[in-house]
Structures are given as C-alpha cells and as structure tokens.
Amino acid sequence: MAKDSYLVGLIGSGIGPSLSPALHEREADRQGLRYLYRLIDIDTLGVPPEAVGDLVRAARDLGFDGLNITHPCKQLVIEHLDALAPQAEALGAVNTVVFEDGRAVGHNTDVTGFAASFARGLPDVPLERVVQLGAGGAGAAVAHATLTLGAERVTVVDALADRAADLAASLNRHFGAGRAAAAGPDRLAELLAGADGIVHATPTGMAAHPGLPFPAELLHPGLWVAEVVYRPLETELLTTARALGCATLDGGGMAVFQAVDAFRLFTGREPDAARMLADIAELAGAVAAQK
C-alpha cells in the first residue's frame, strides 16, 4: 500500500535560503500527502562536510524516507552509501539518497534535471561546439547532460586547470574520445567567438556573488546562453545576453526538474512539473521582491 506520509531533508552548507522545501511541500500538499522537508545545514550544526556519513546514518535511523545532498557533500557522501544508480556512479556525485529496506541508495537528478530543462527551453539550438564555464559539482552534471543531449564537443573552462582537465578526461571516458576538452579562462574569448552556446555553471550571478562571470563583450547574438544559477532567476548574464538577442535558459528549470525526479524517487508518485515550474517562478519572484 502506498504511503501518504514522508519525511525528507537536504544536507549541505549555507542552505537556509533553499527553495527545495517549498517546492517539494507545495506539490505534496496538492497530492494530499503529509510531507515534511527539513534542512540539515552543516554550518548551523557546526560539523565539517566529512560528517555527511554520520548525518545520513542518523536520518536513516530516525525514519527519513530520503535526502537531497548539495554542496559540498555530493562526492563525500558516496562512500557512505550501500548502492549507486548508474547515473550517479558515472558522475561520481550524488544529490539524492533514497532509503529502501534499510539501505541507502544514491542517485543523481541534476543530470536529468538539466537535460529536461534544456530540451524544454532551448529545443532547437545547435550543439556542435559548446563551451561550459565551471567544472565543479554542478558543472560535472550539466556537462554530462549536454553531451547526452547530443552535443558534439564540450570545452570545459575553469580557473582550476586540474579540475577542468579531470572533468574533460572523465567525459571522454564516458562518451568517447574527443567529445570533451579543457581550457583556461584566458582562452574564453577565442572559444566563445566560434561557439554555438555557453553553459554557465559557476556561482557568479547568485545573490551572494553578483556580477558577470566574464566580460560582456565576449557575448554575441549567435550564441545561446544556459544558466545554472536560479536565485535570482534573472541573472546579470541572462539580462545582458537577452539584450543582445541571444536565446537564453534560466536556472529555474533545472532546479524544478531535479526536484521532480527526486520527488518521484522519494514517493513513487508522479509530480506535476508544470505546477512546480509555476511555483519556482513565484517563489524566486517573492525572494527577489524582498531584496
């Protein structure tokens, strides 16, 4: 018999402003479920990221149905899990943990979340040459998604050369030689001049990190721009790109579709993505209005 009561949570650092609790709980209310989504902030608890294993065990023992995992714990959590879904294993990162019969199983809904958002928001853009700025946890997920969507080649640009090189090597192992390359920020102007589009996967543009991730003059109308940041939905990068005539995609869709997939994993029920997209527009708008 299907349950009608769920307890889930989010483990991460500085997660107080997260919209995940409201996104999940609103959809659960509409489905007639009792659904509590709790924030487990390692900063508030005063514990290091390495404590994620203890937190996962405690949540399982306390009867949680599952957890979302965010920065900086997505990779650290893996050694504390009993099994990994193929997507999470390929990526080496977990953002969703489901407790099943006492076992903790890791999934990654960032990849599917970005892919669904991109397919919906930028359905017909060219994907021959894609530049991605940022090779962190979100960057790994969206690079996998972009290649899964059919991109011929993704060039990963990161200020940390080793991080870009490691991600490119991992992508080439998974998708085939030559599908990914790494480059430093000094090559960004040259790369964007010949690119079809750019995926932005760094924190620049978030409320706490305002501004542009690179000089505005590197943008041109032939470029599509996909953003991972969703707070605010309208980043300076998107505003600048749209004014030039670029096709753009905000980060709200990824936030919603990864939550849609996580909700399905937690409950076995099908959430309404359209309603949740309306929710995030409203919730992010309310946050922006408070600034």
Phi, psi and omega in degrees: 000135181292141177284160173235012181223130185223143174234116180228171181204175179232125175255129178178186182251131176063042188265008181310318182279002186305140176268357182302315180303314182293320180300311182291313186291324177298314181293321178296318178302317181294334180267005178074026181259148166272119191214112178252128180242111186255142175269129179242087189268117183296333178292315179297321180285342181072033180241155180281165178305330182294347179282000184302325179298315178298320181293320178296315179298318180296318180297318179298315181294332181274000174093016174297149176272334180180174182219146161265149181234132178228185182310134005252037190248001189295330178265324181297331185289338191302316184293349182260007183255158181273334181201159178232138169292154184306320181298316180293322180294317180297325185274334186069029179208144181235131174241359180216129177240128178248132177267117182231116178052042177082356179259148177254116184247127183266138178230166171229111180259002175293320182296306181295327180296313180292319181299316180294319179294317181295314181299327180280321189266332180227062192292332189240019184281152177290147185228031181287310182233110182244135174254134175240128178259113180114126183234027178279204183300312178293324181298318179299317182295313185287331175294317175302315182297317183297319178289324176298326180287350176113009177301136180286319183209133177242126175257119184267123180247127179211147179295333177266105187302319182295322182294318177296317182295319180296318180294316179300318180296318179296318180295319179294324176295322186277321188253348181117147183303140176087357181281339182223151176217162178244149178208158176271163180302336180294343180261004187299317181300312181296317182294315183291330179300328182250012186266157172279325183196168178230136172256123180259117184228046171239169181286351183299131183108342175293161181308320182278347182226063186293163176117186179259144180282346178201165184300138183301331183291350177282344178282149174213156189300338180281000186259134167267152185230120178247130185250141176264330178298136178233002174230094008276162175295323182259091179278166178298325178299313181294318179300315181294316181295317182295322179297333179276348182098012178287145168289137185226159176222122179276172185278356183296323182296318178297316180301319181288311186290330174289327177290322176303312182293321179293317179301318179296318179295321182289321192248341187074009181250154183270113177283162179264102185298323182297318178295322182288329173295321176294322178300313186291326176298318180291314183294315180292324177296321179294321178295316180298323182292335181281344185291000000 
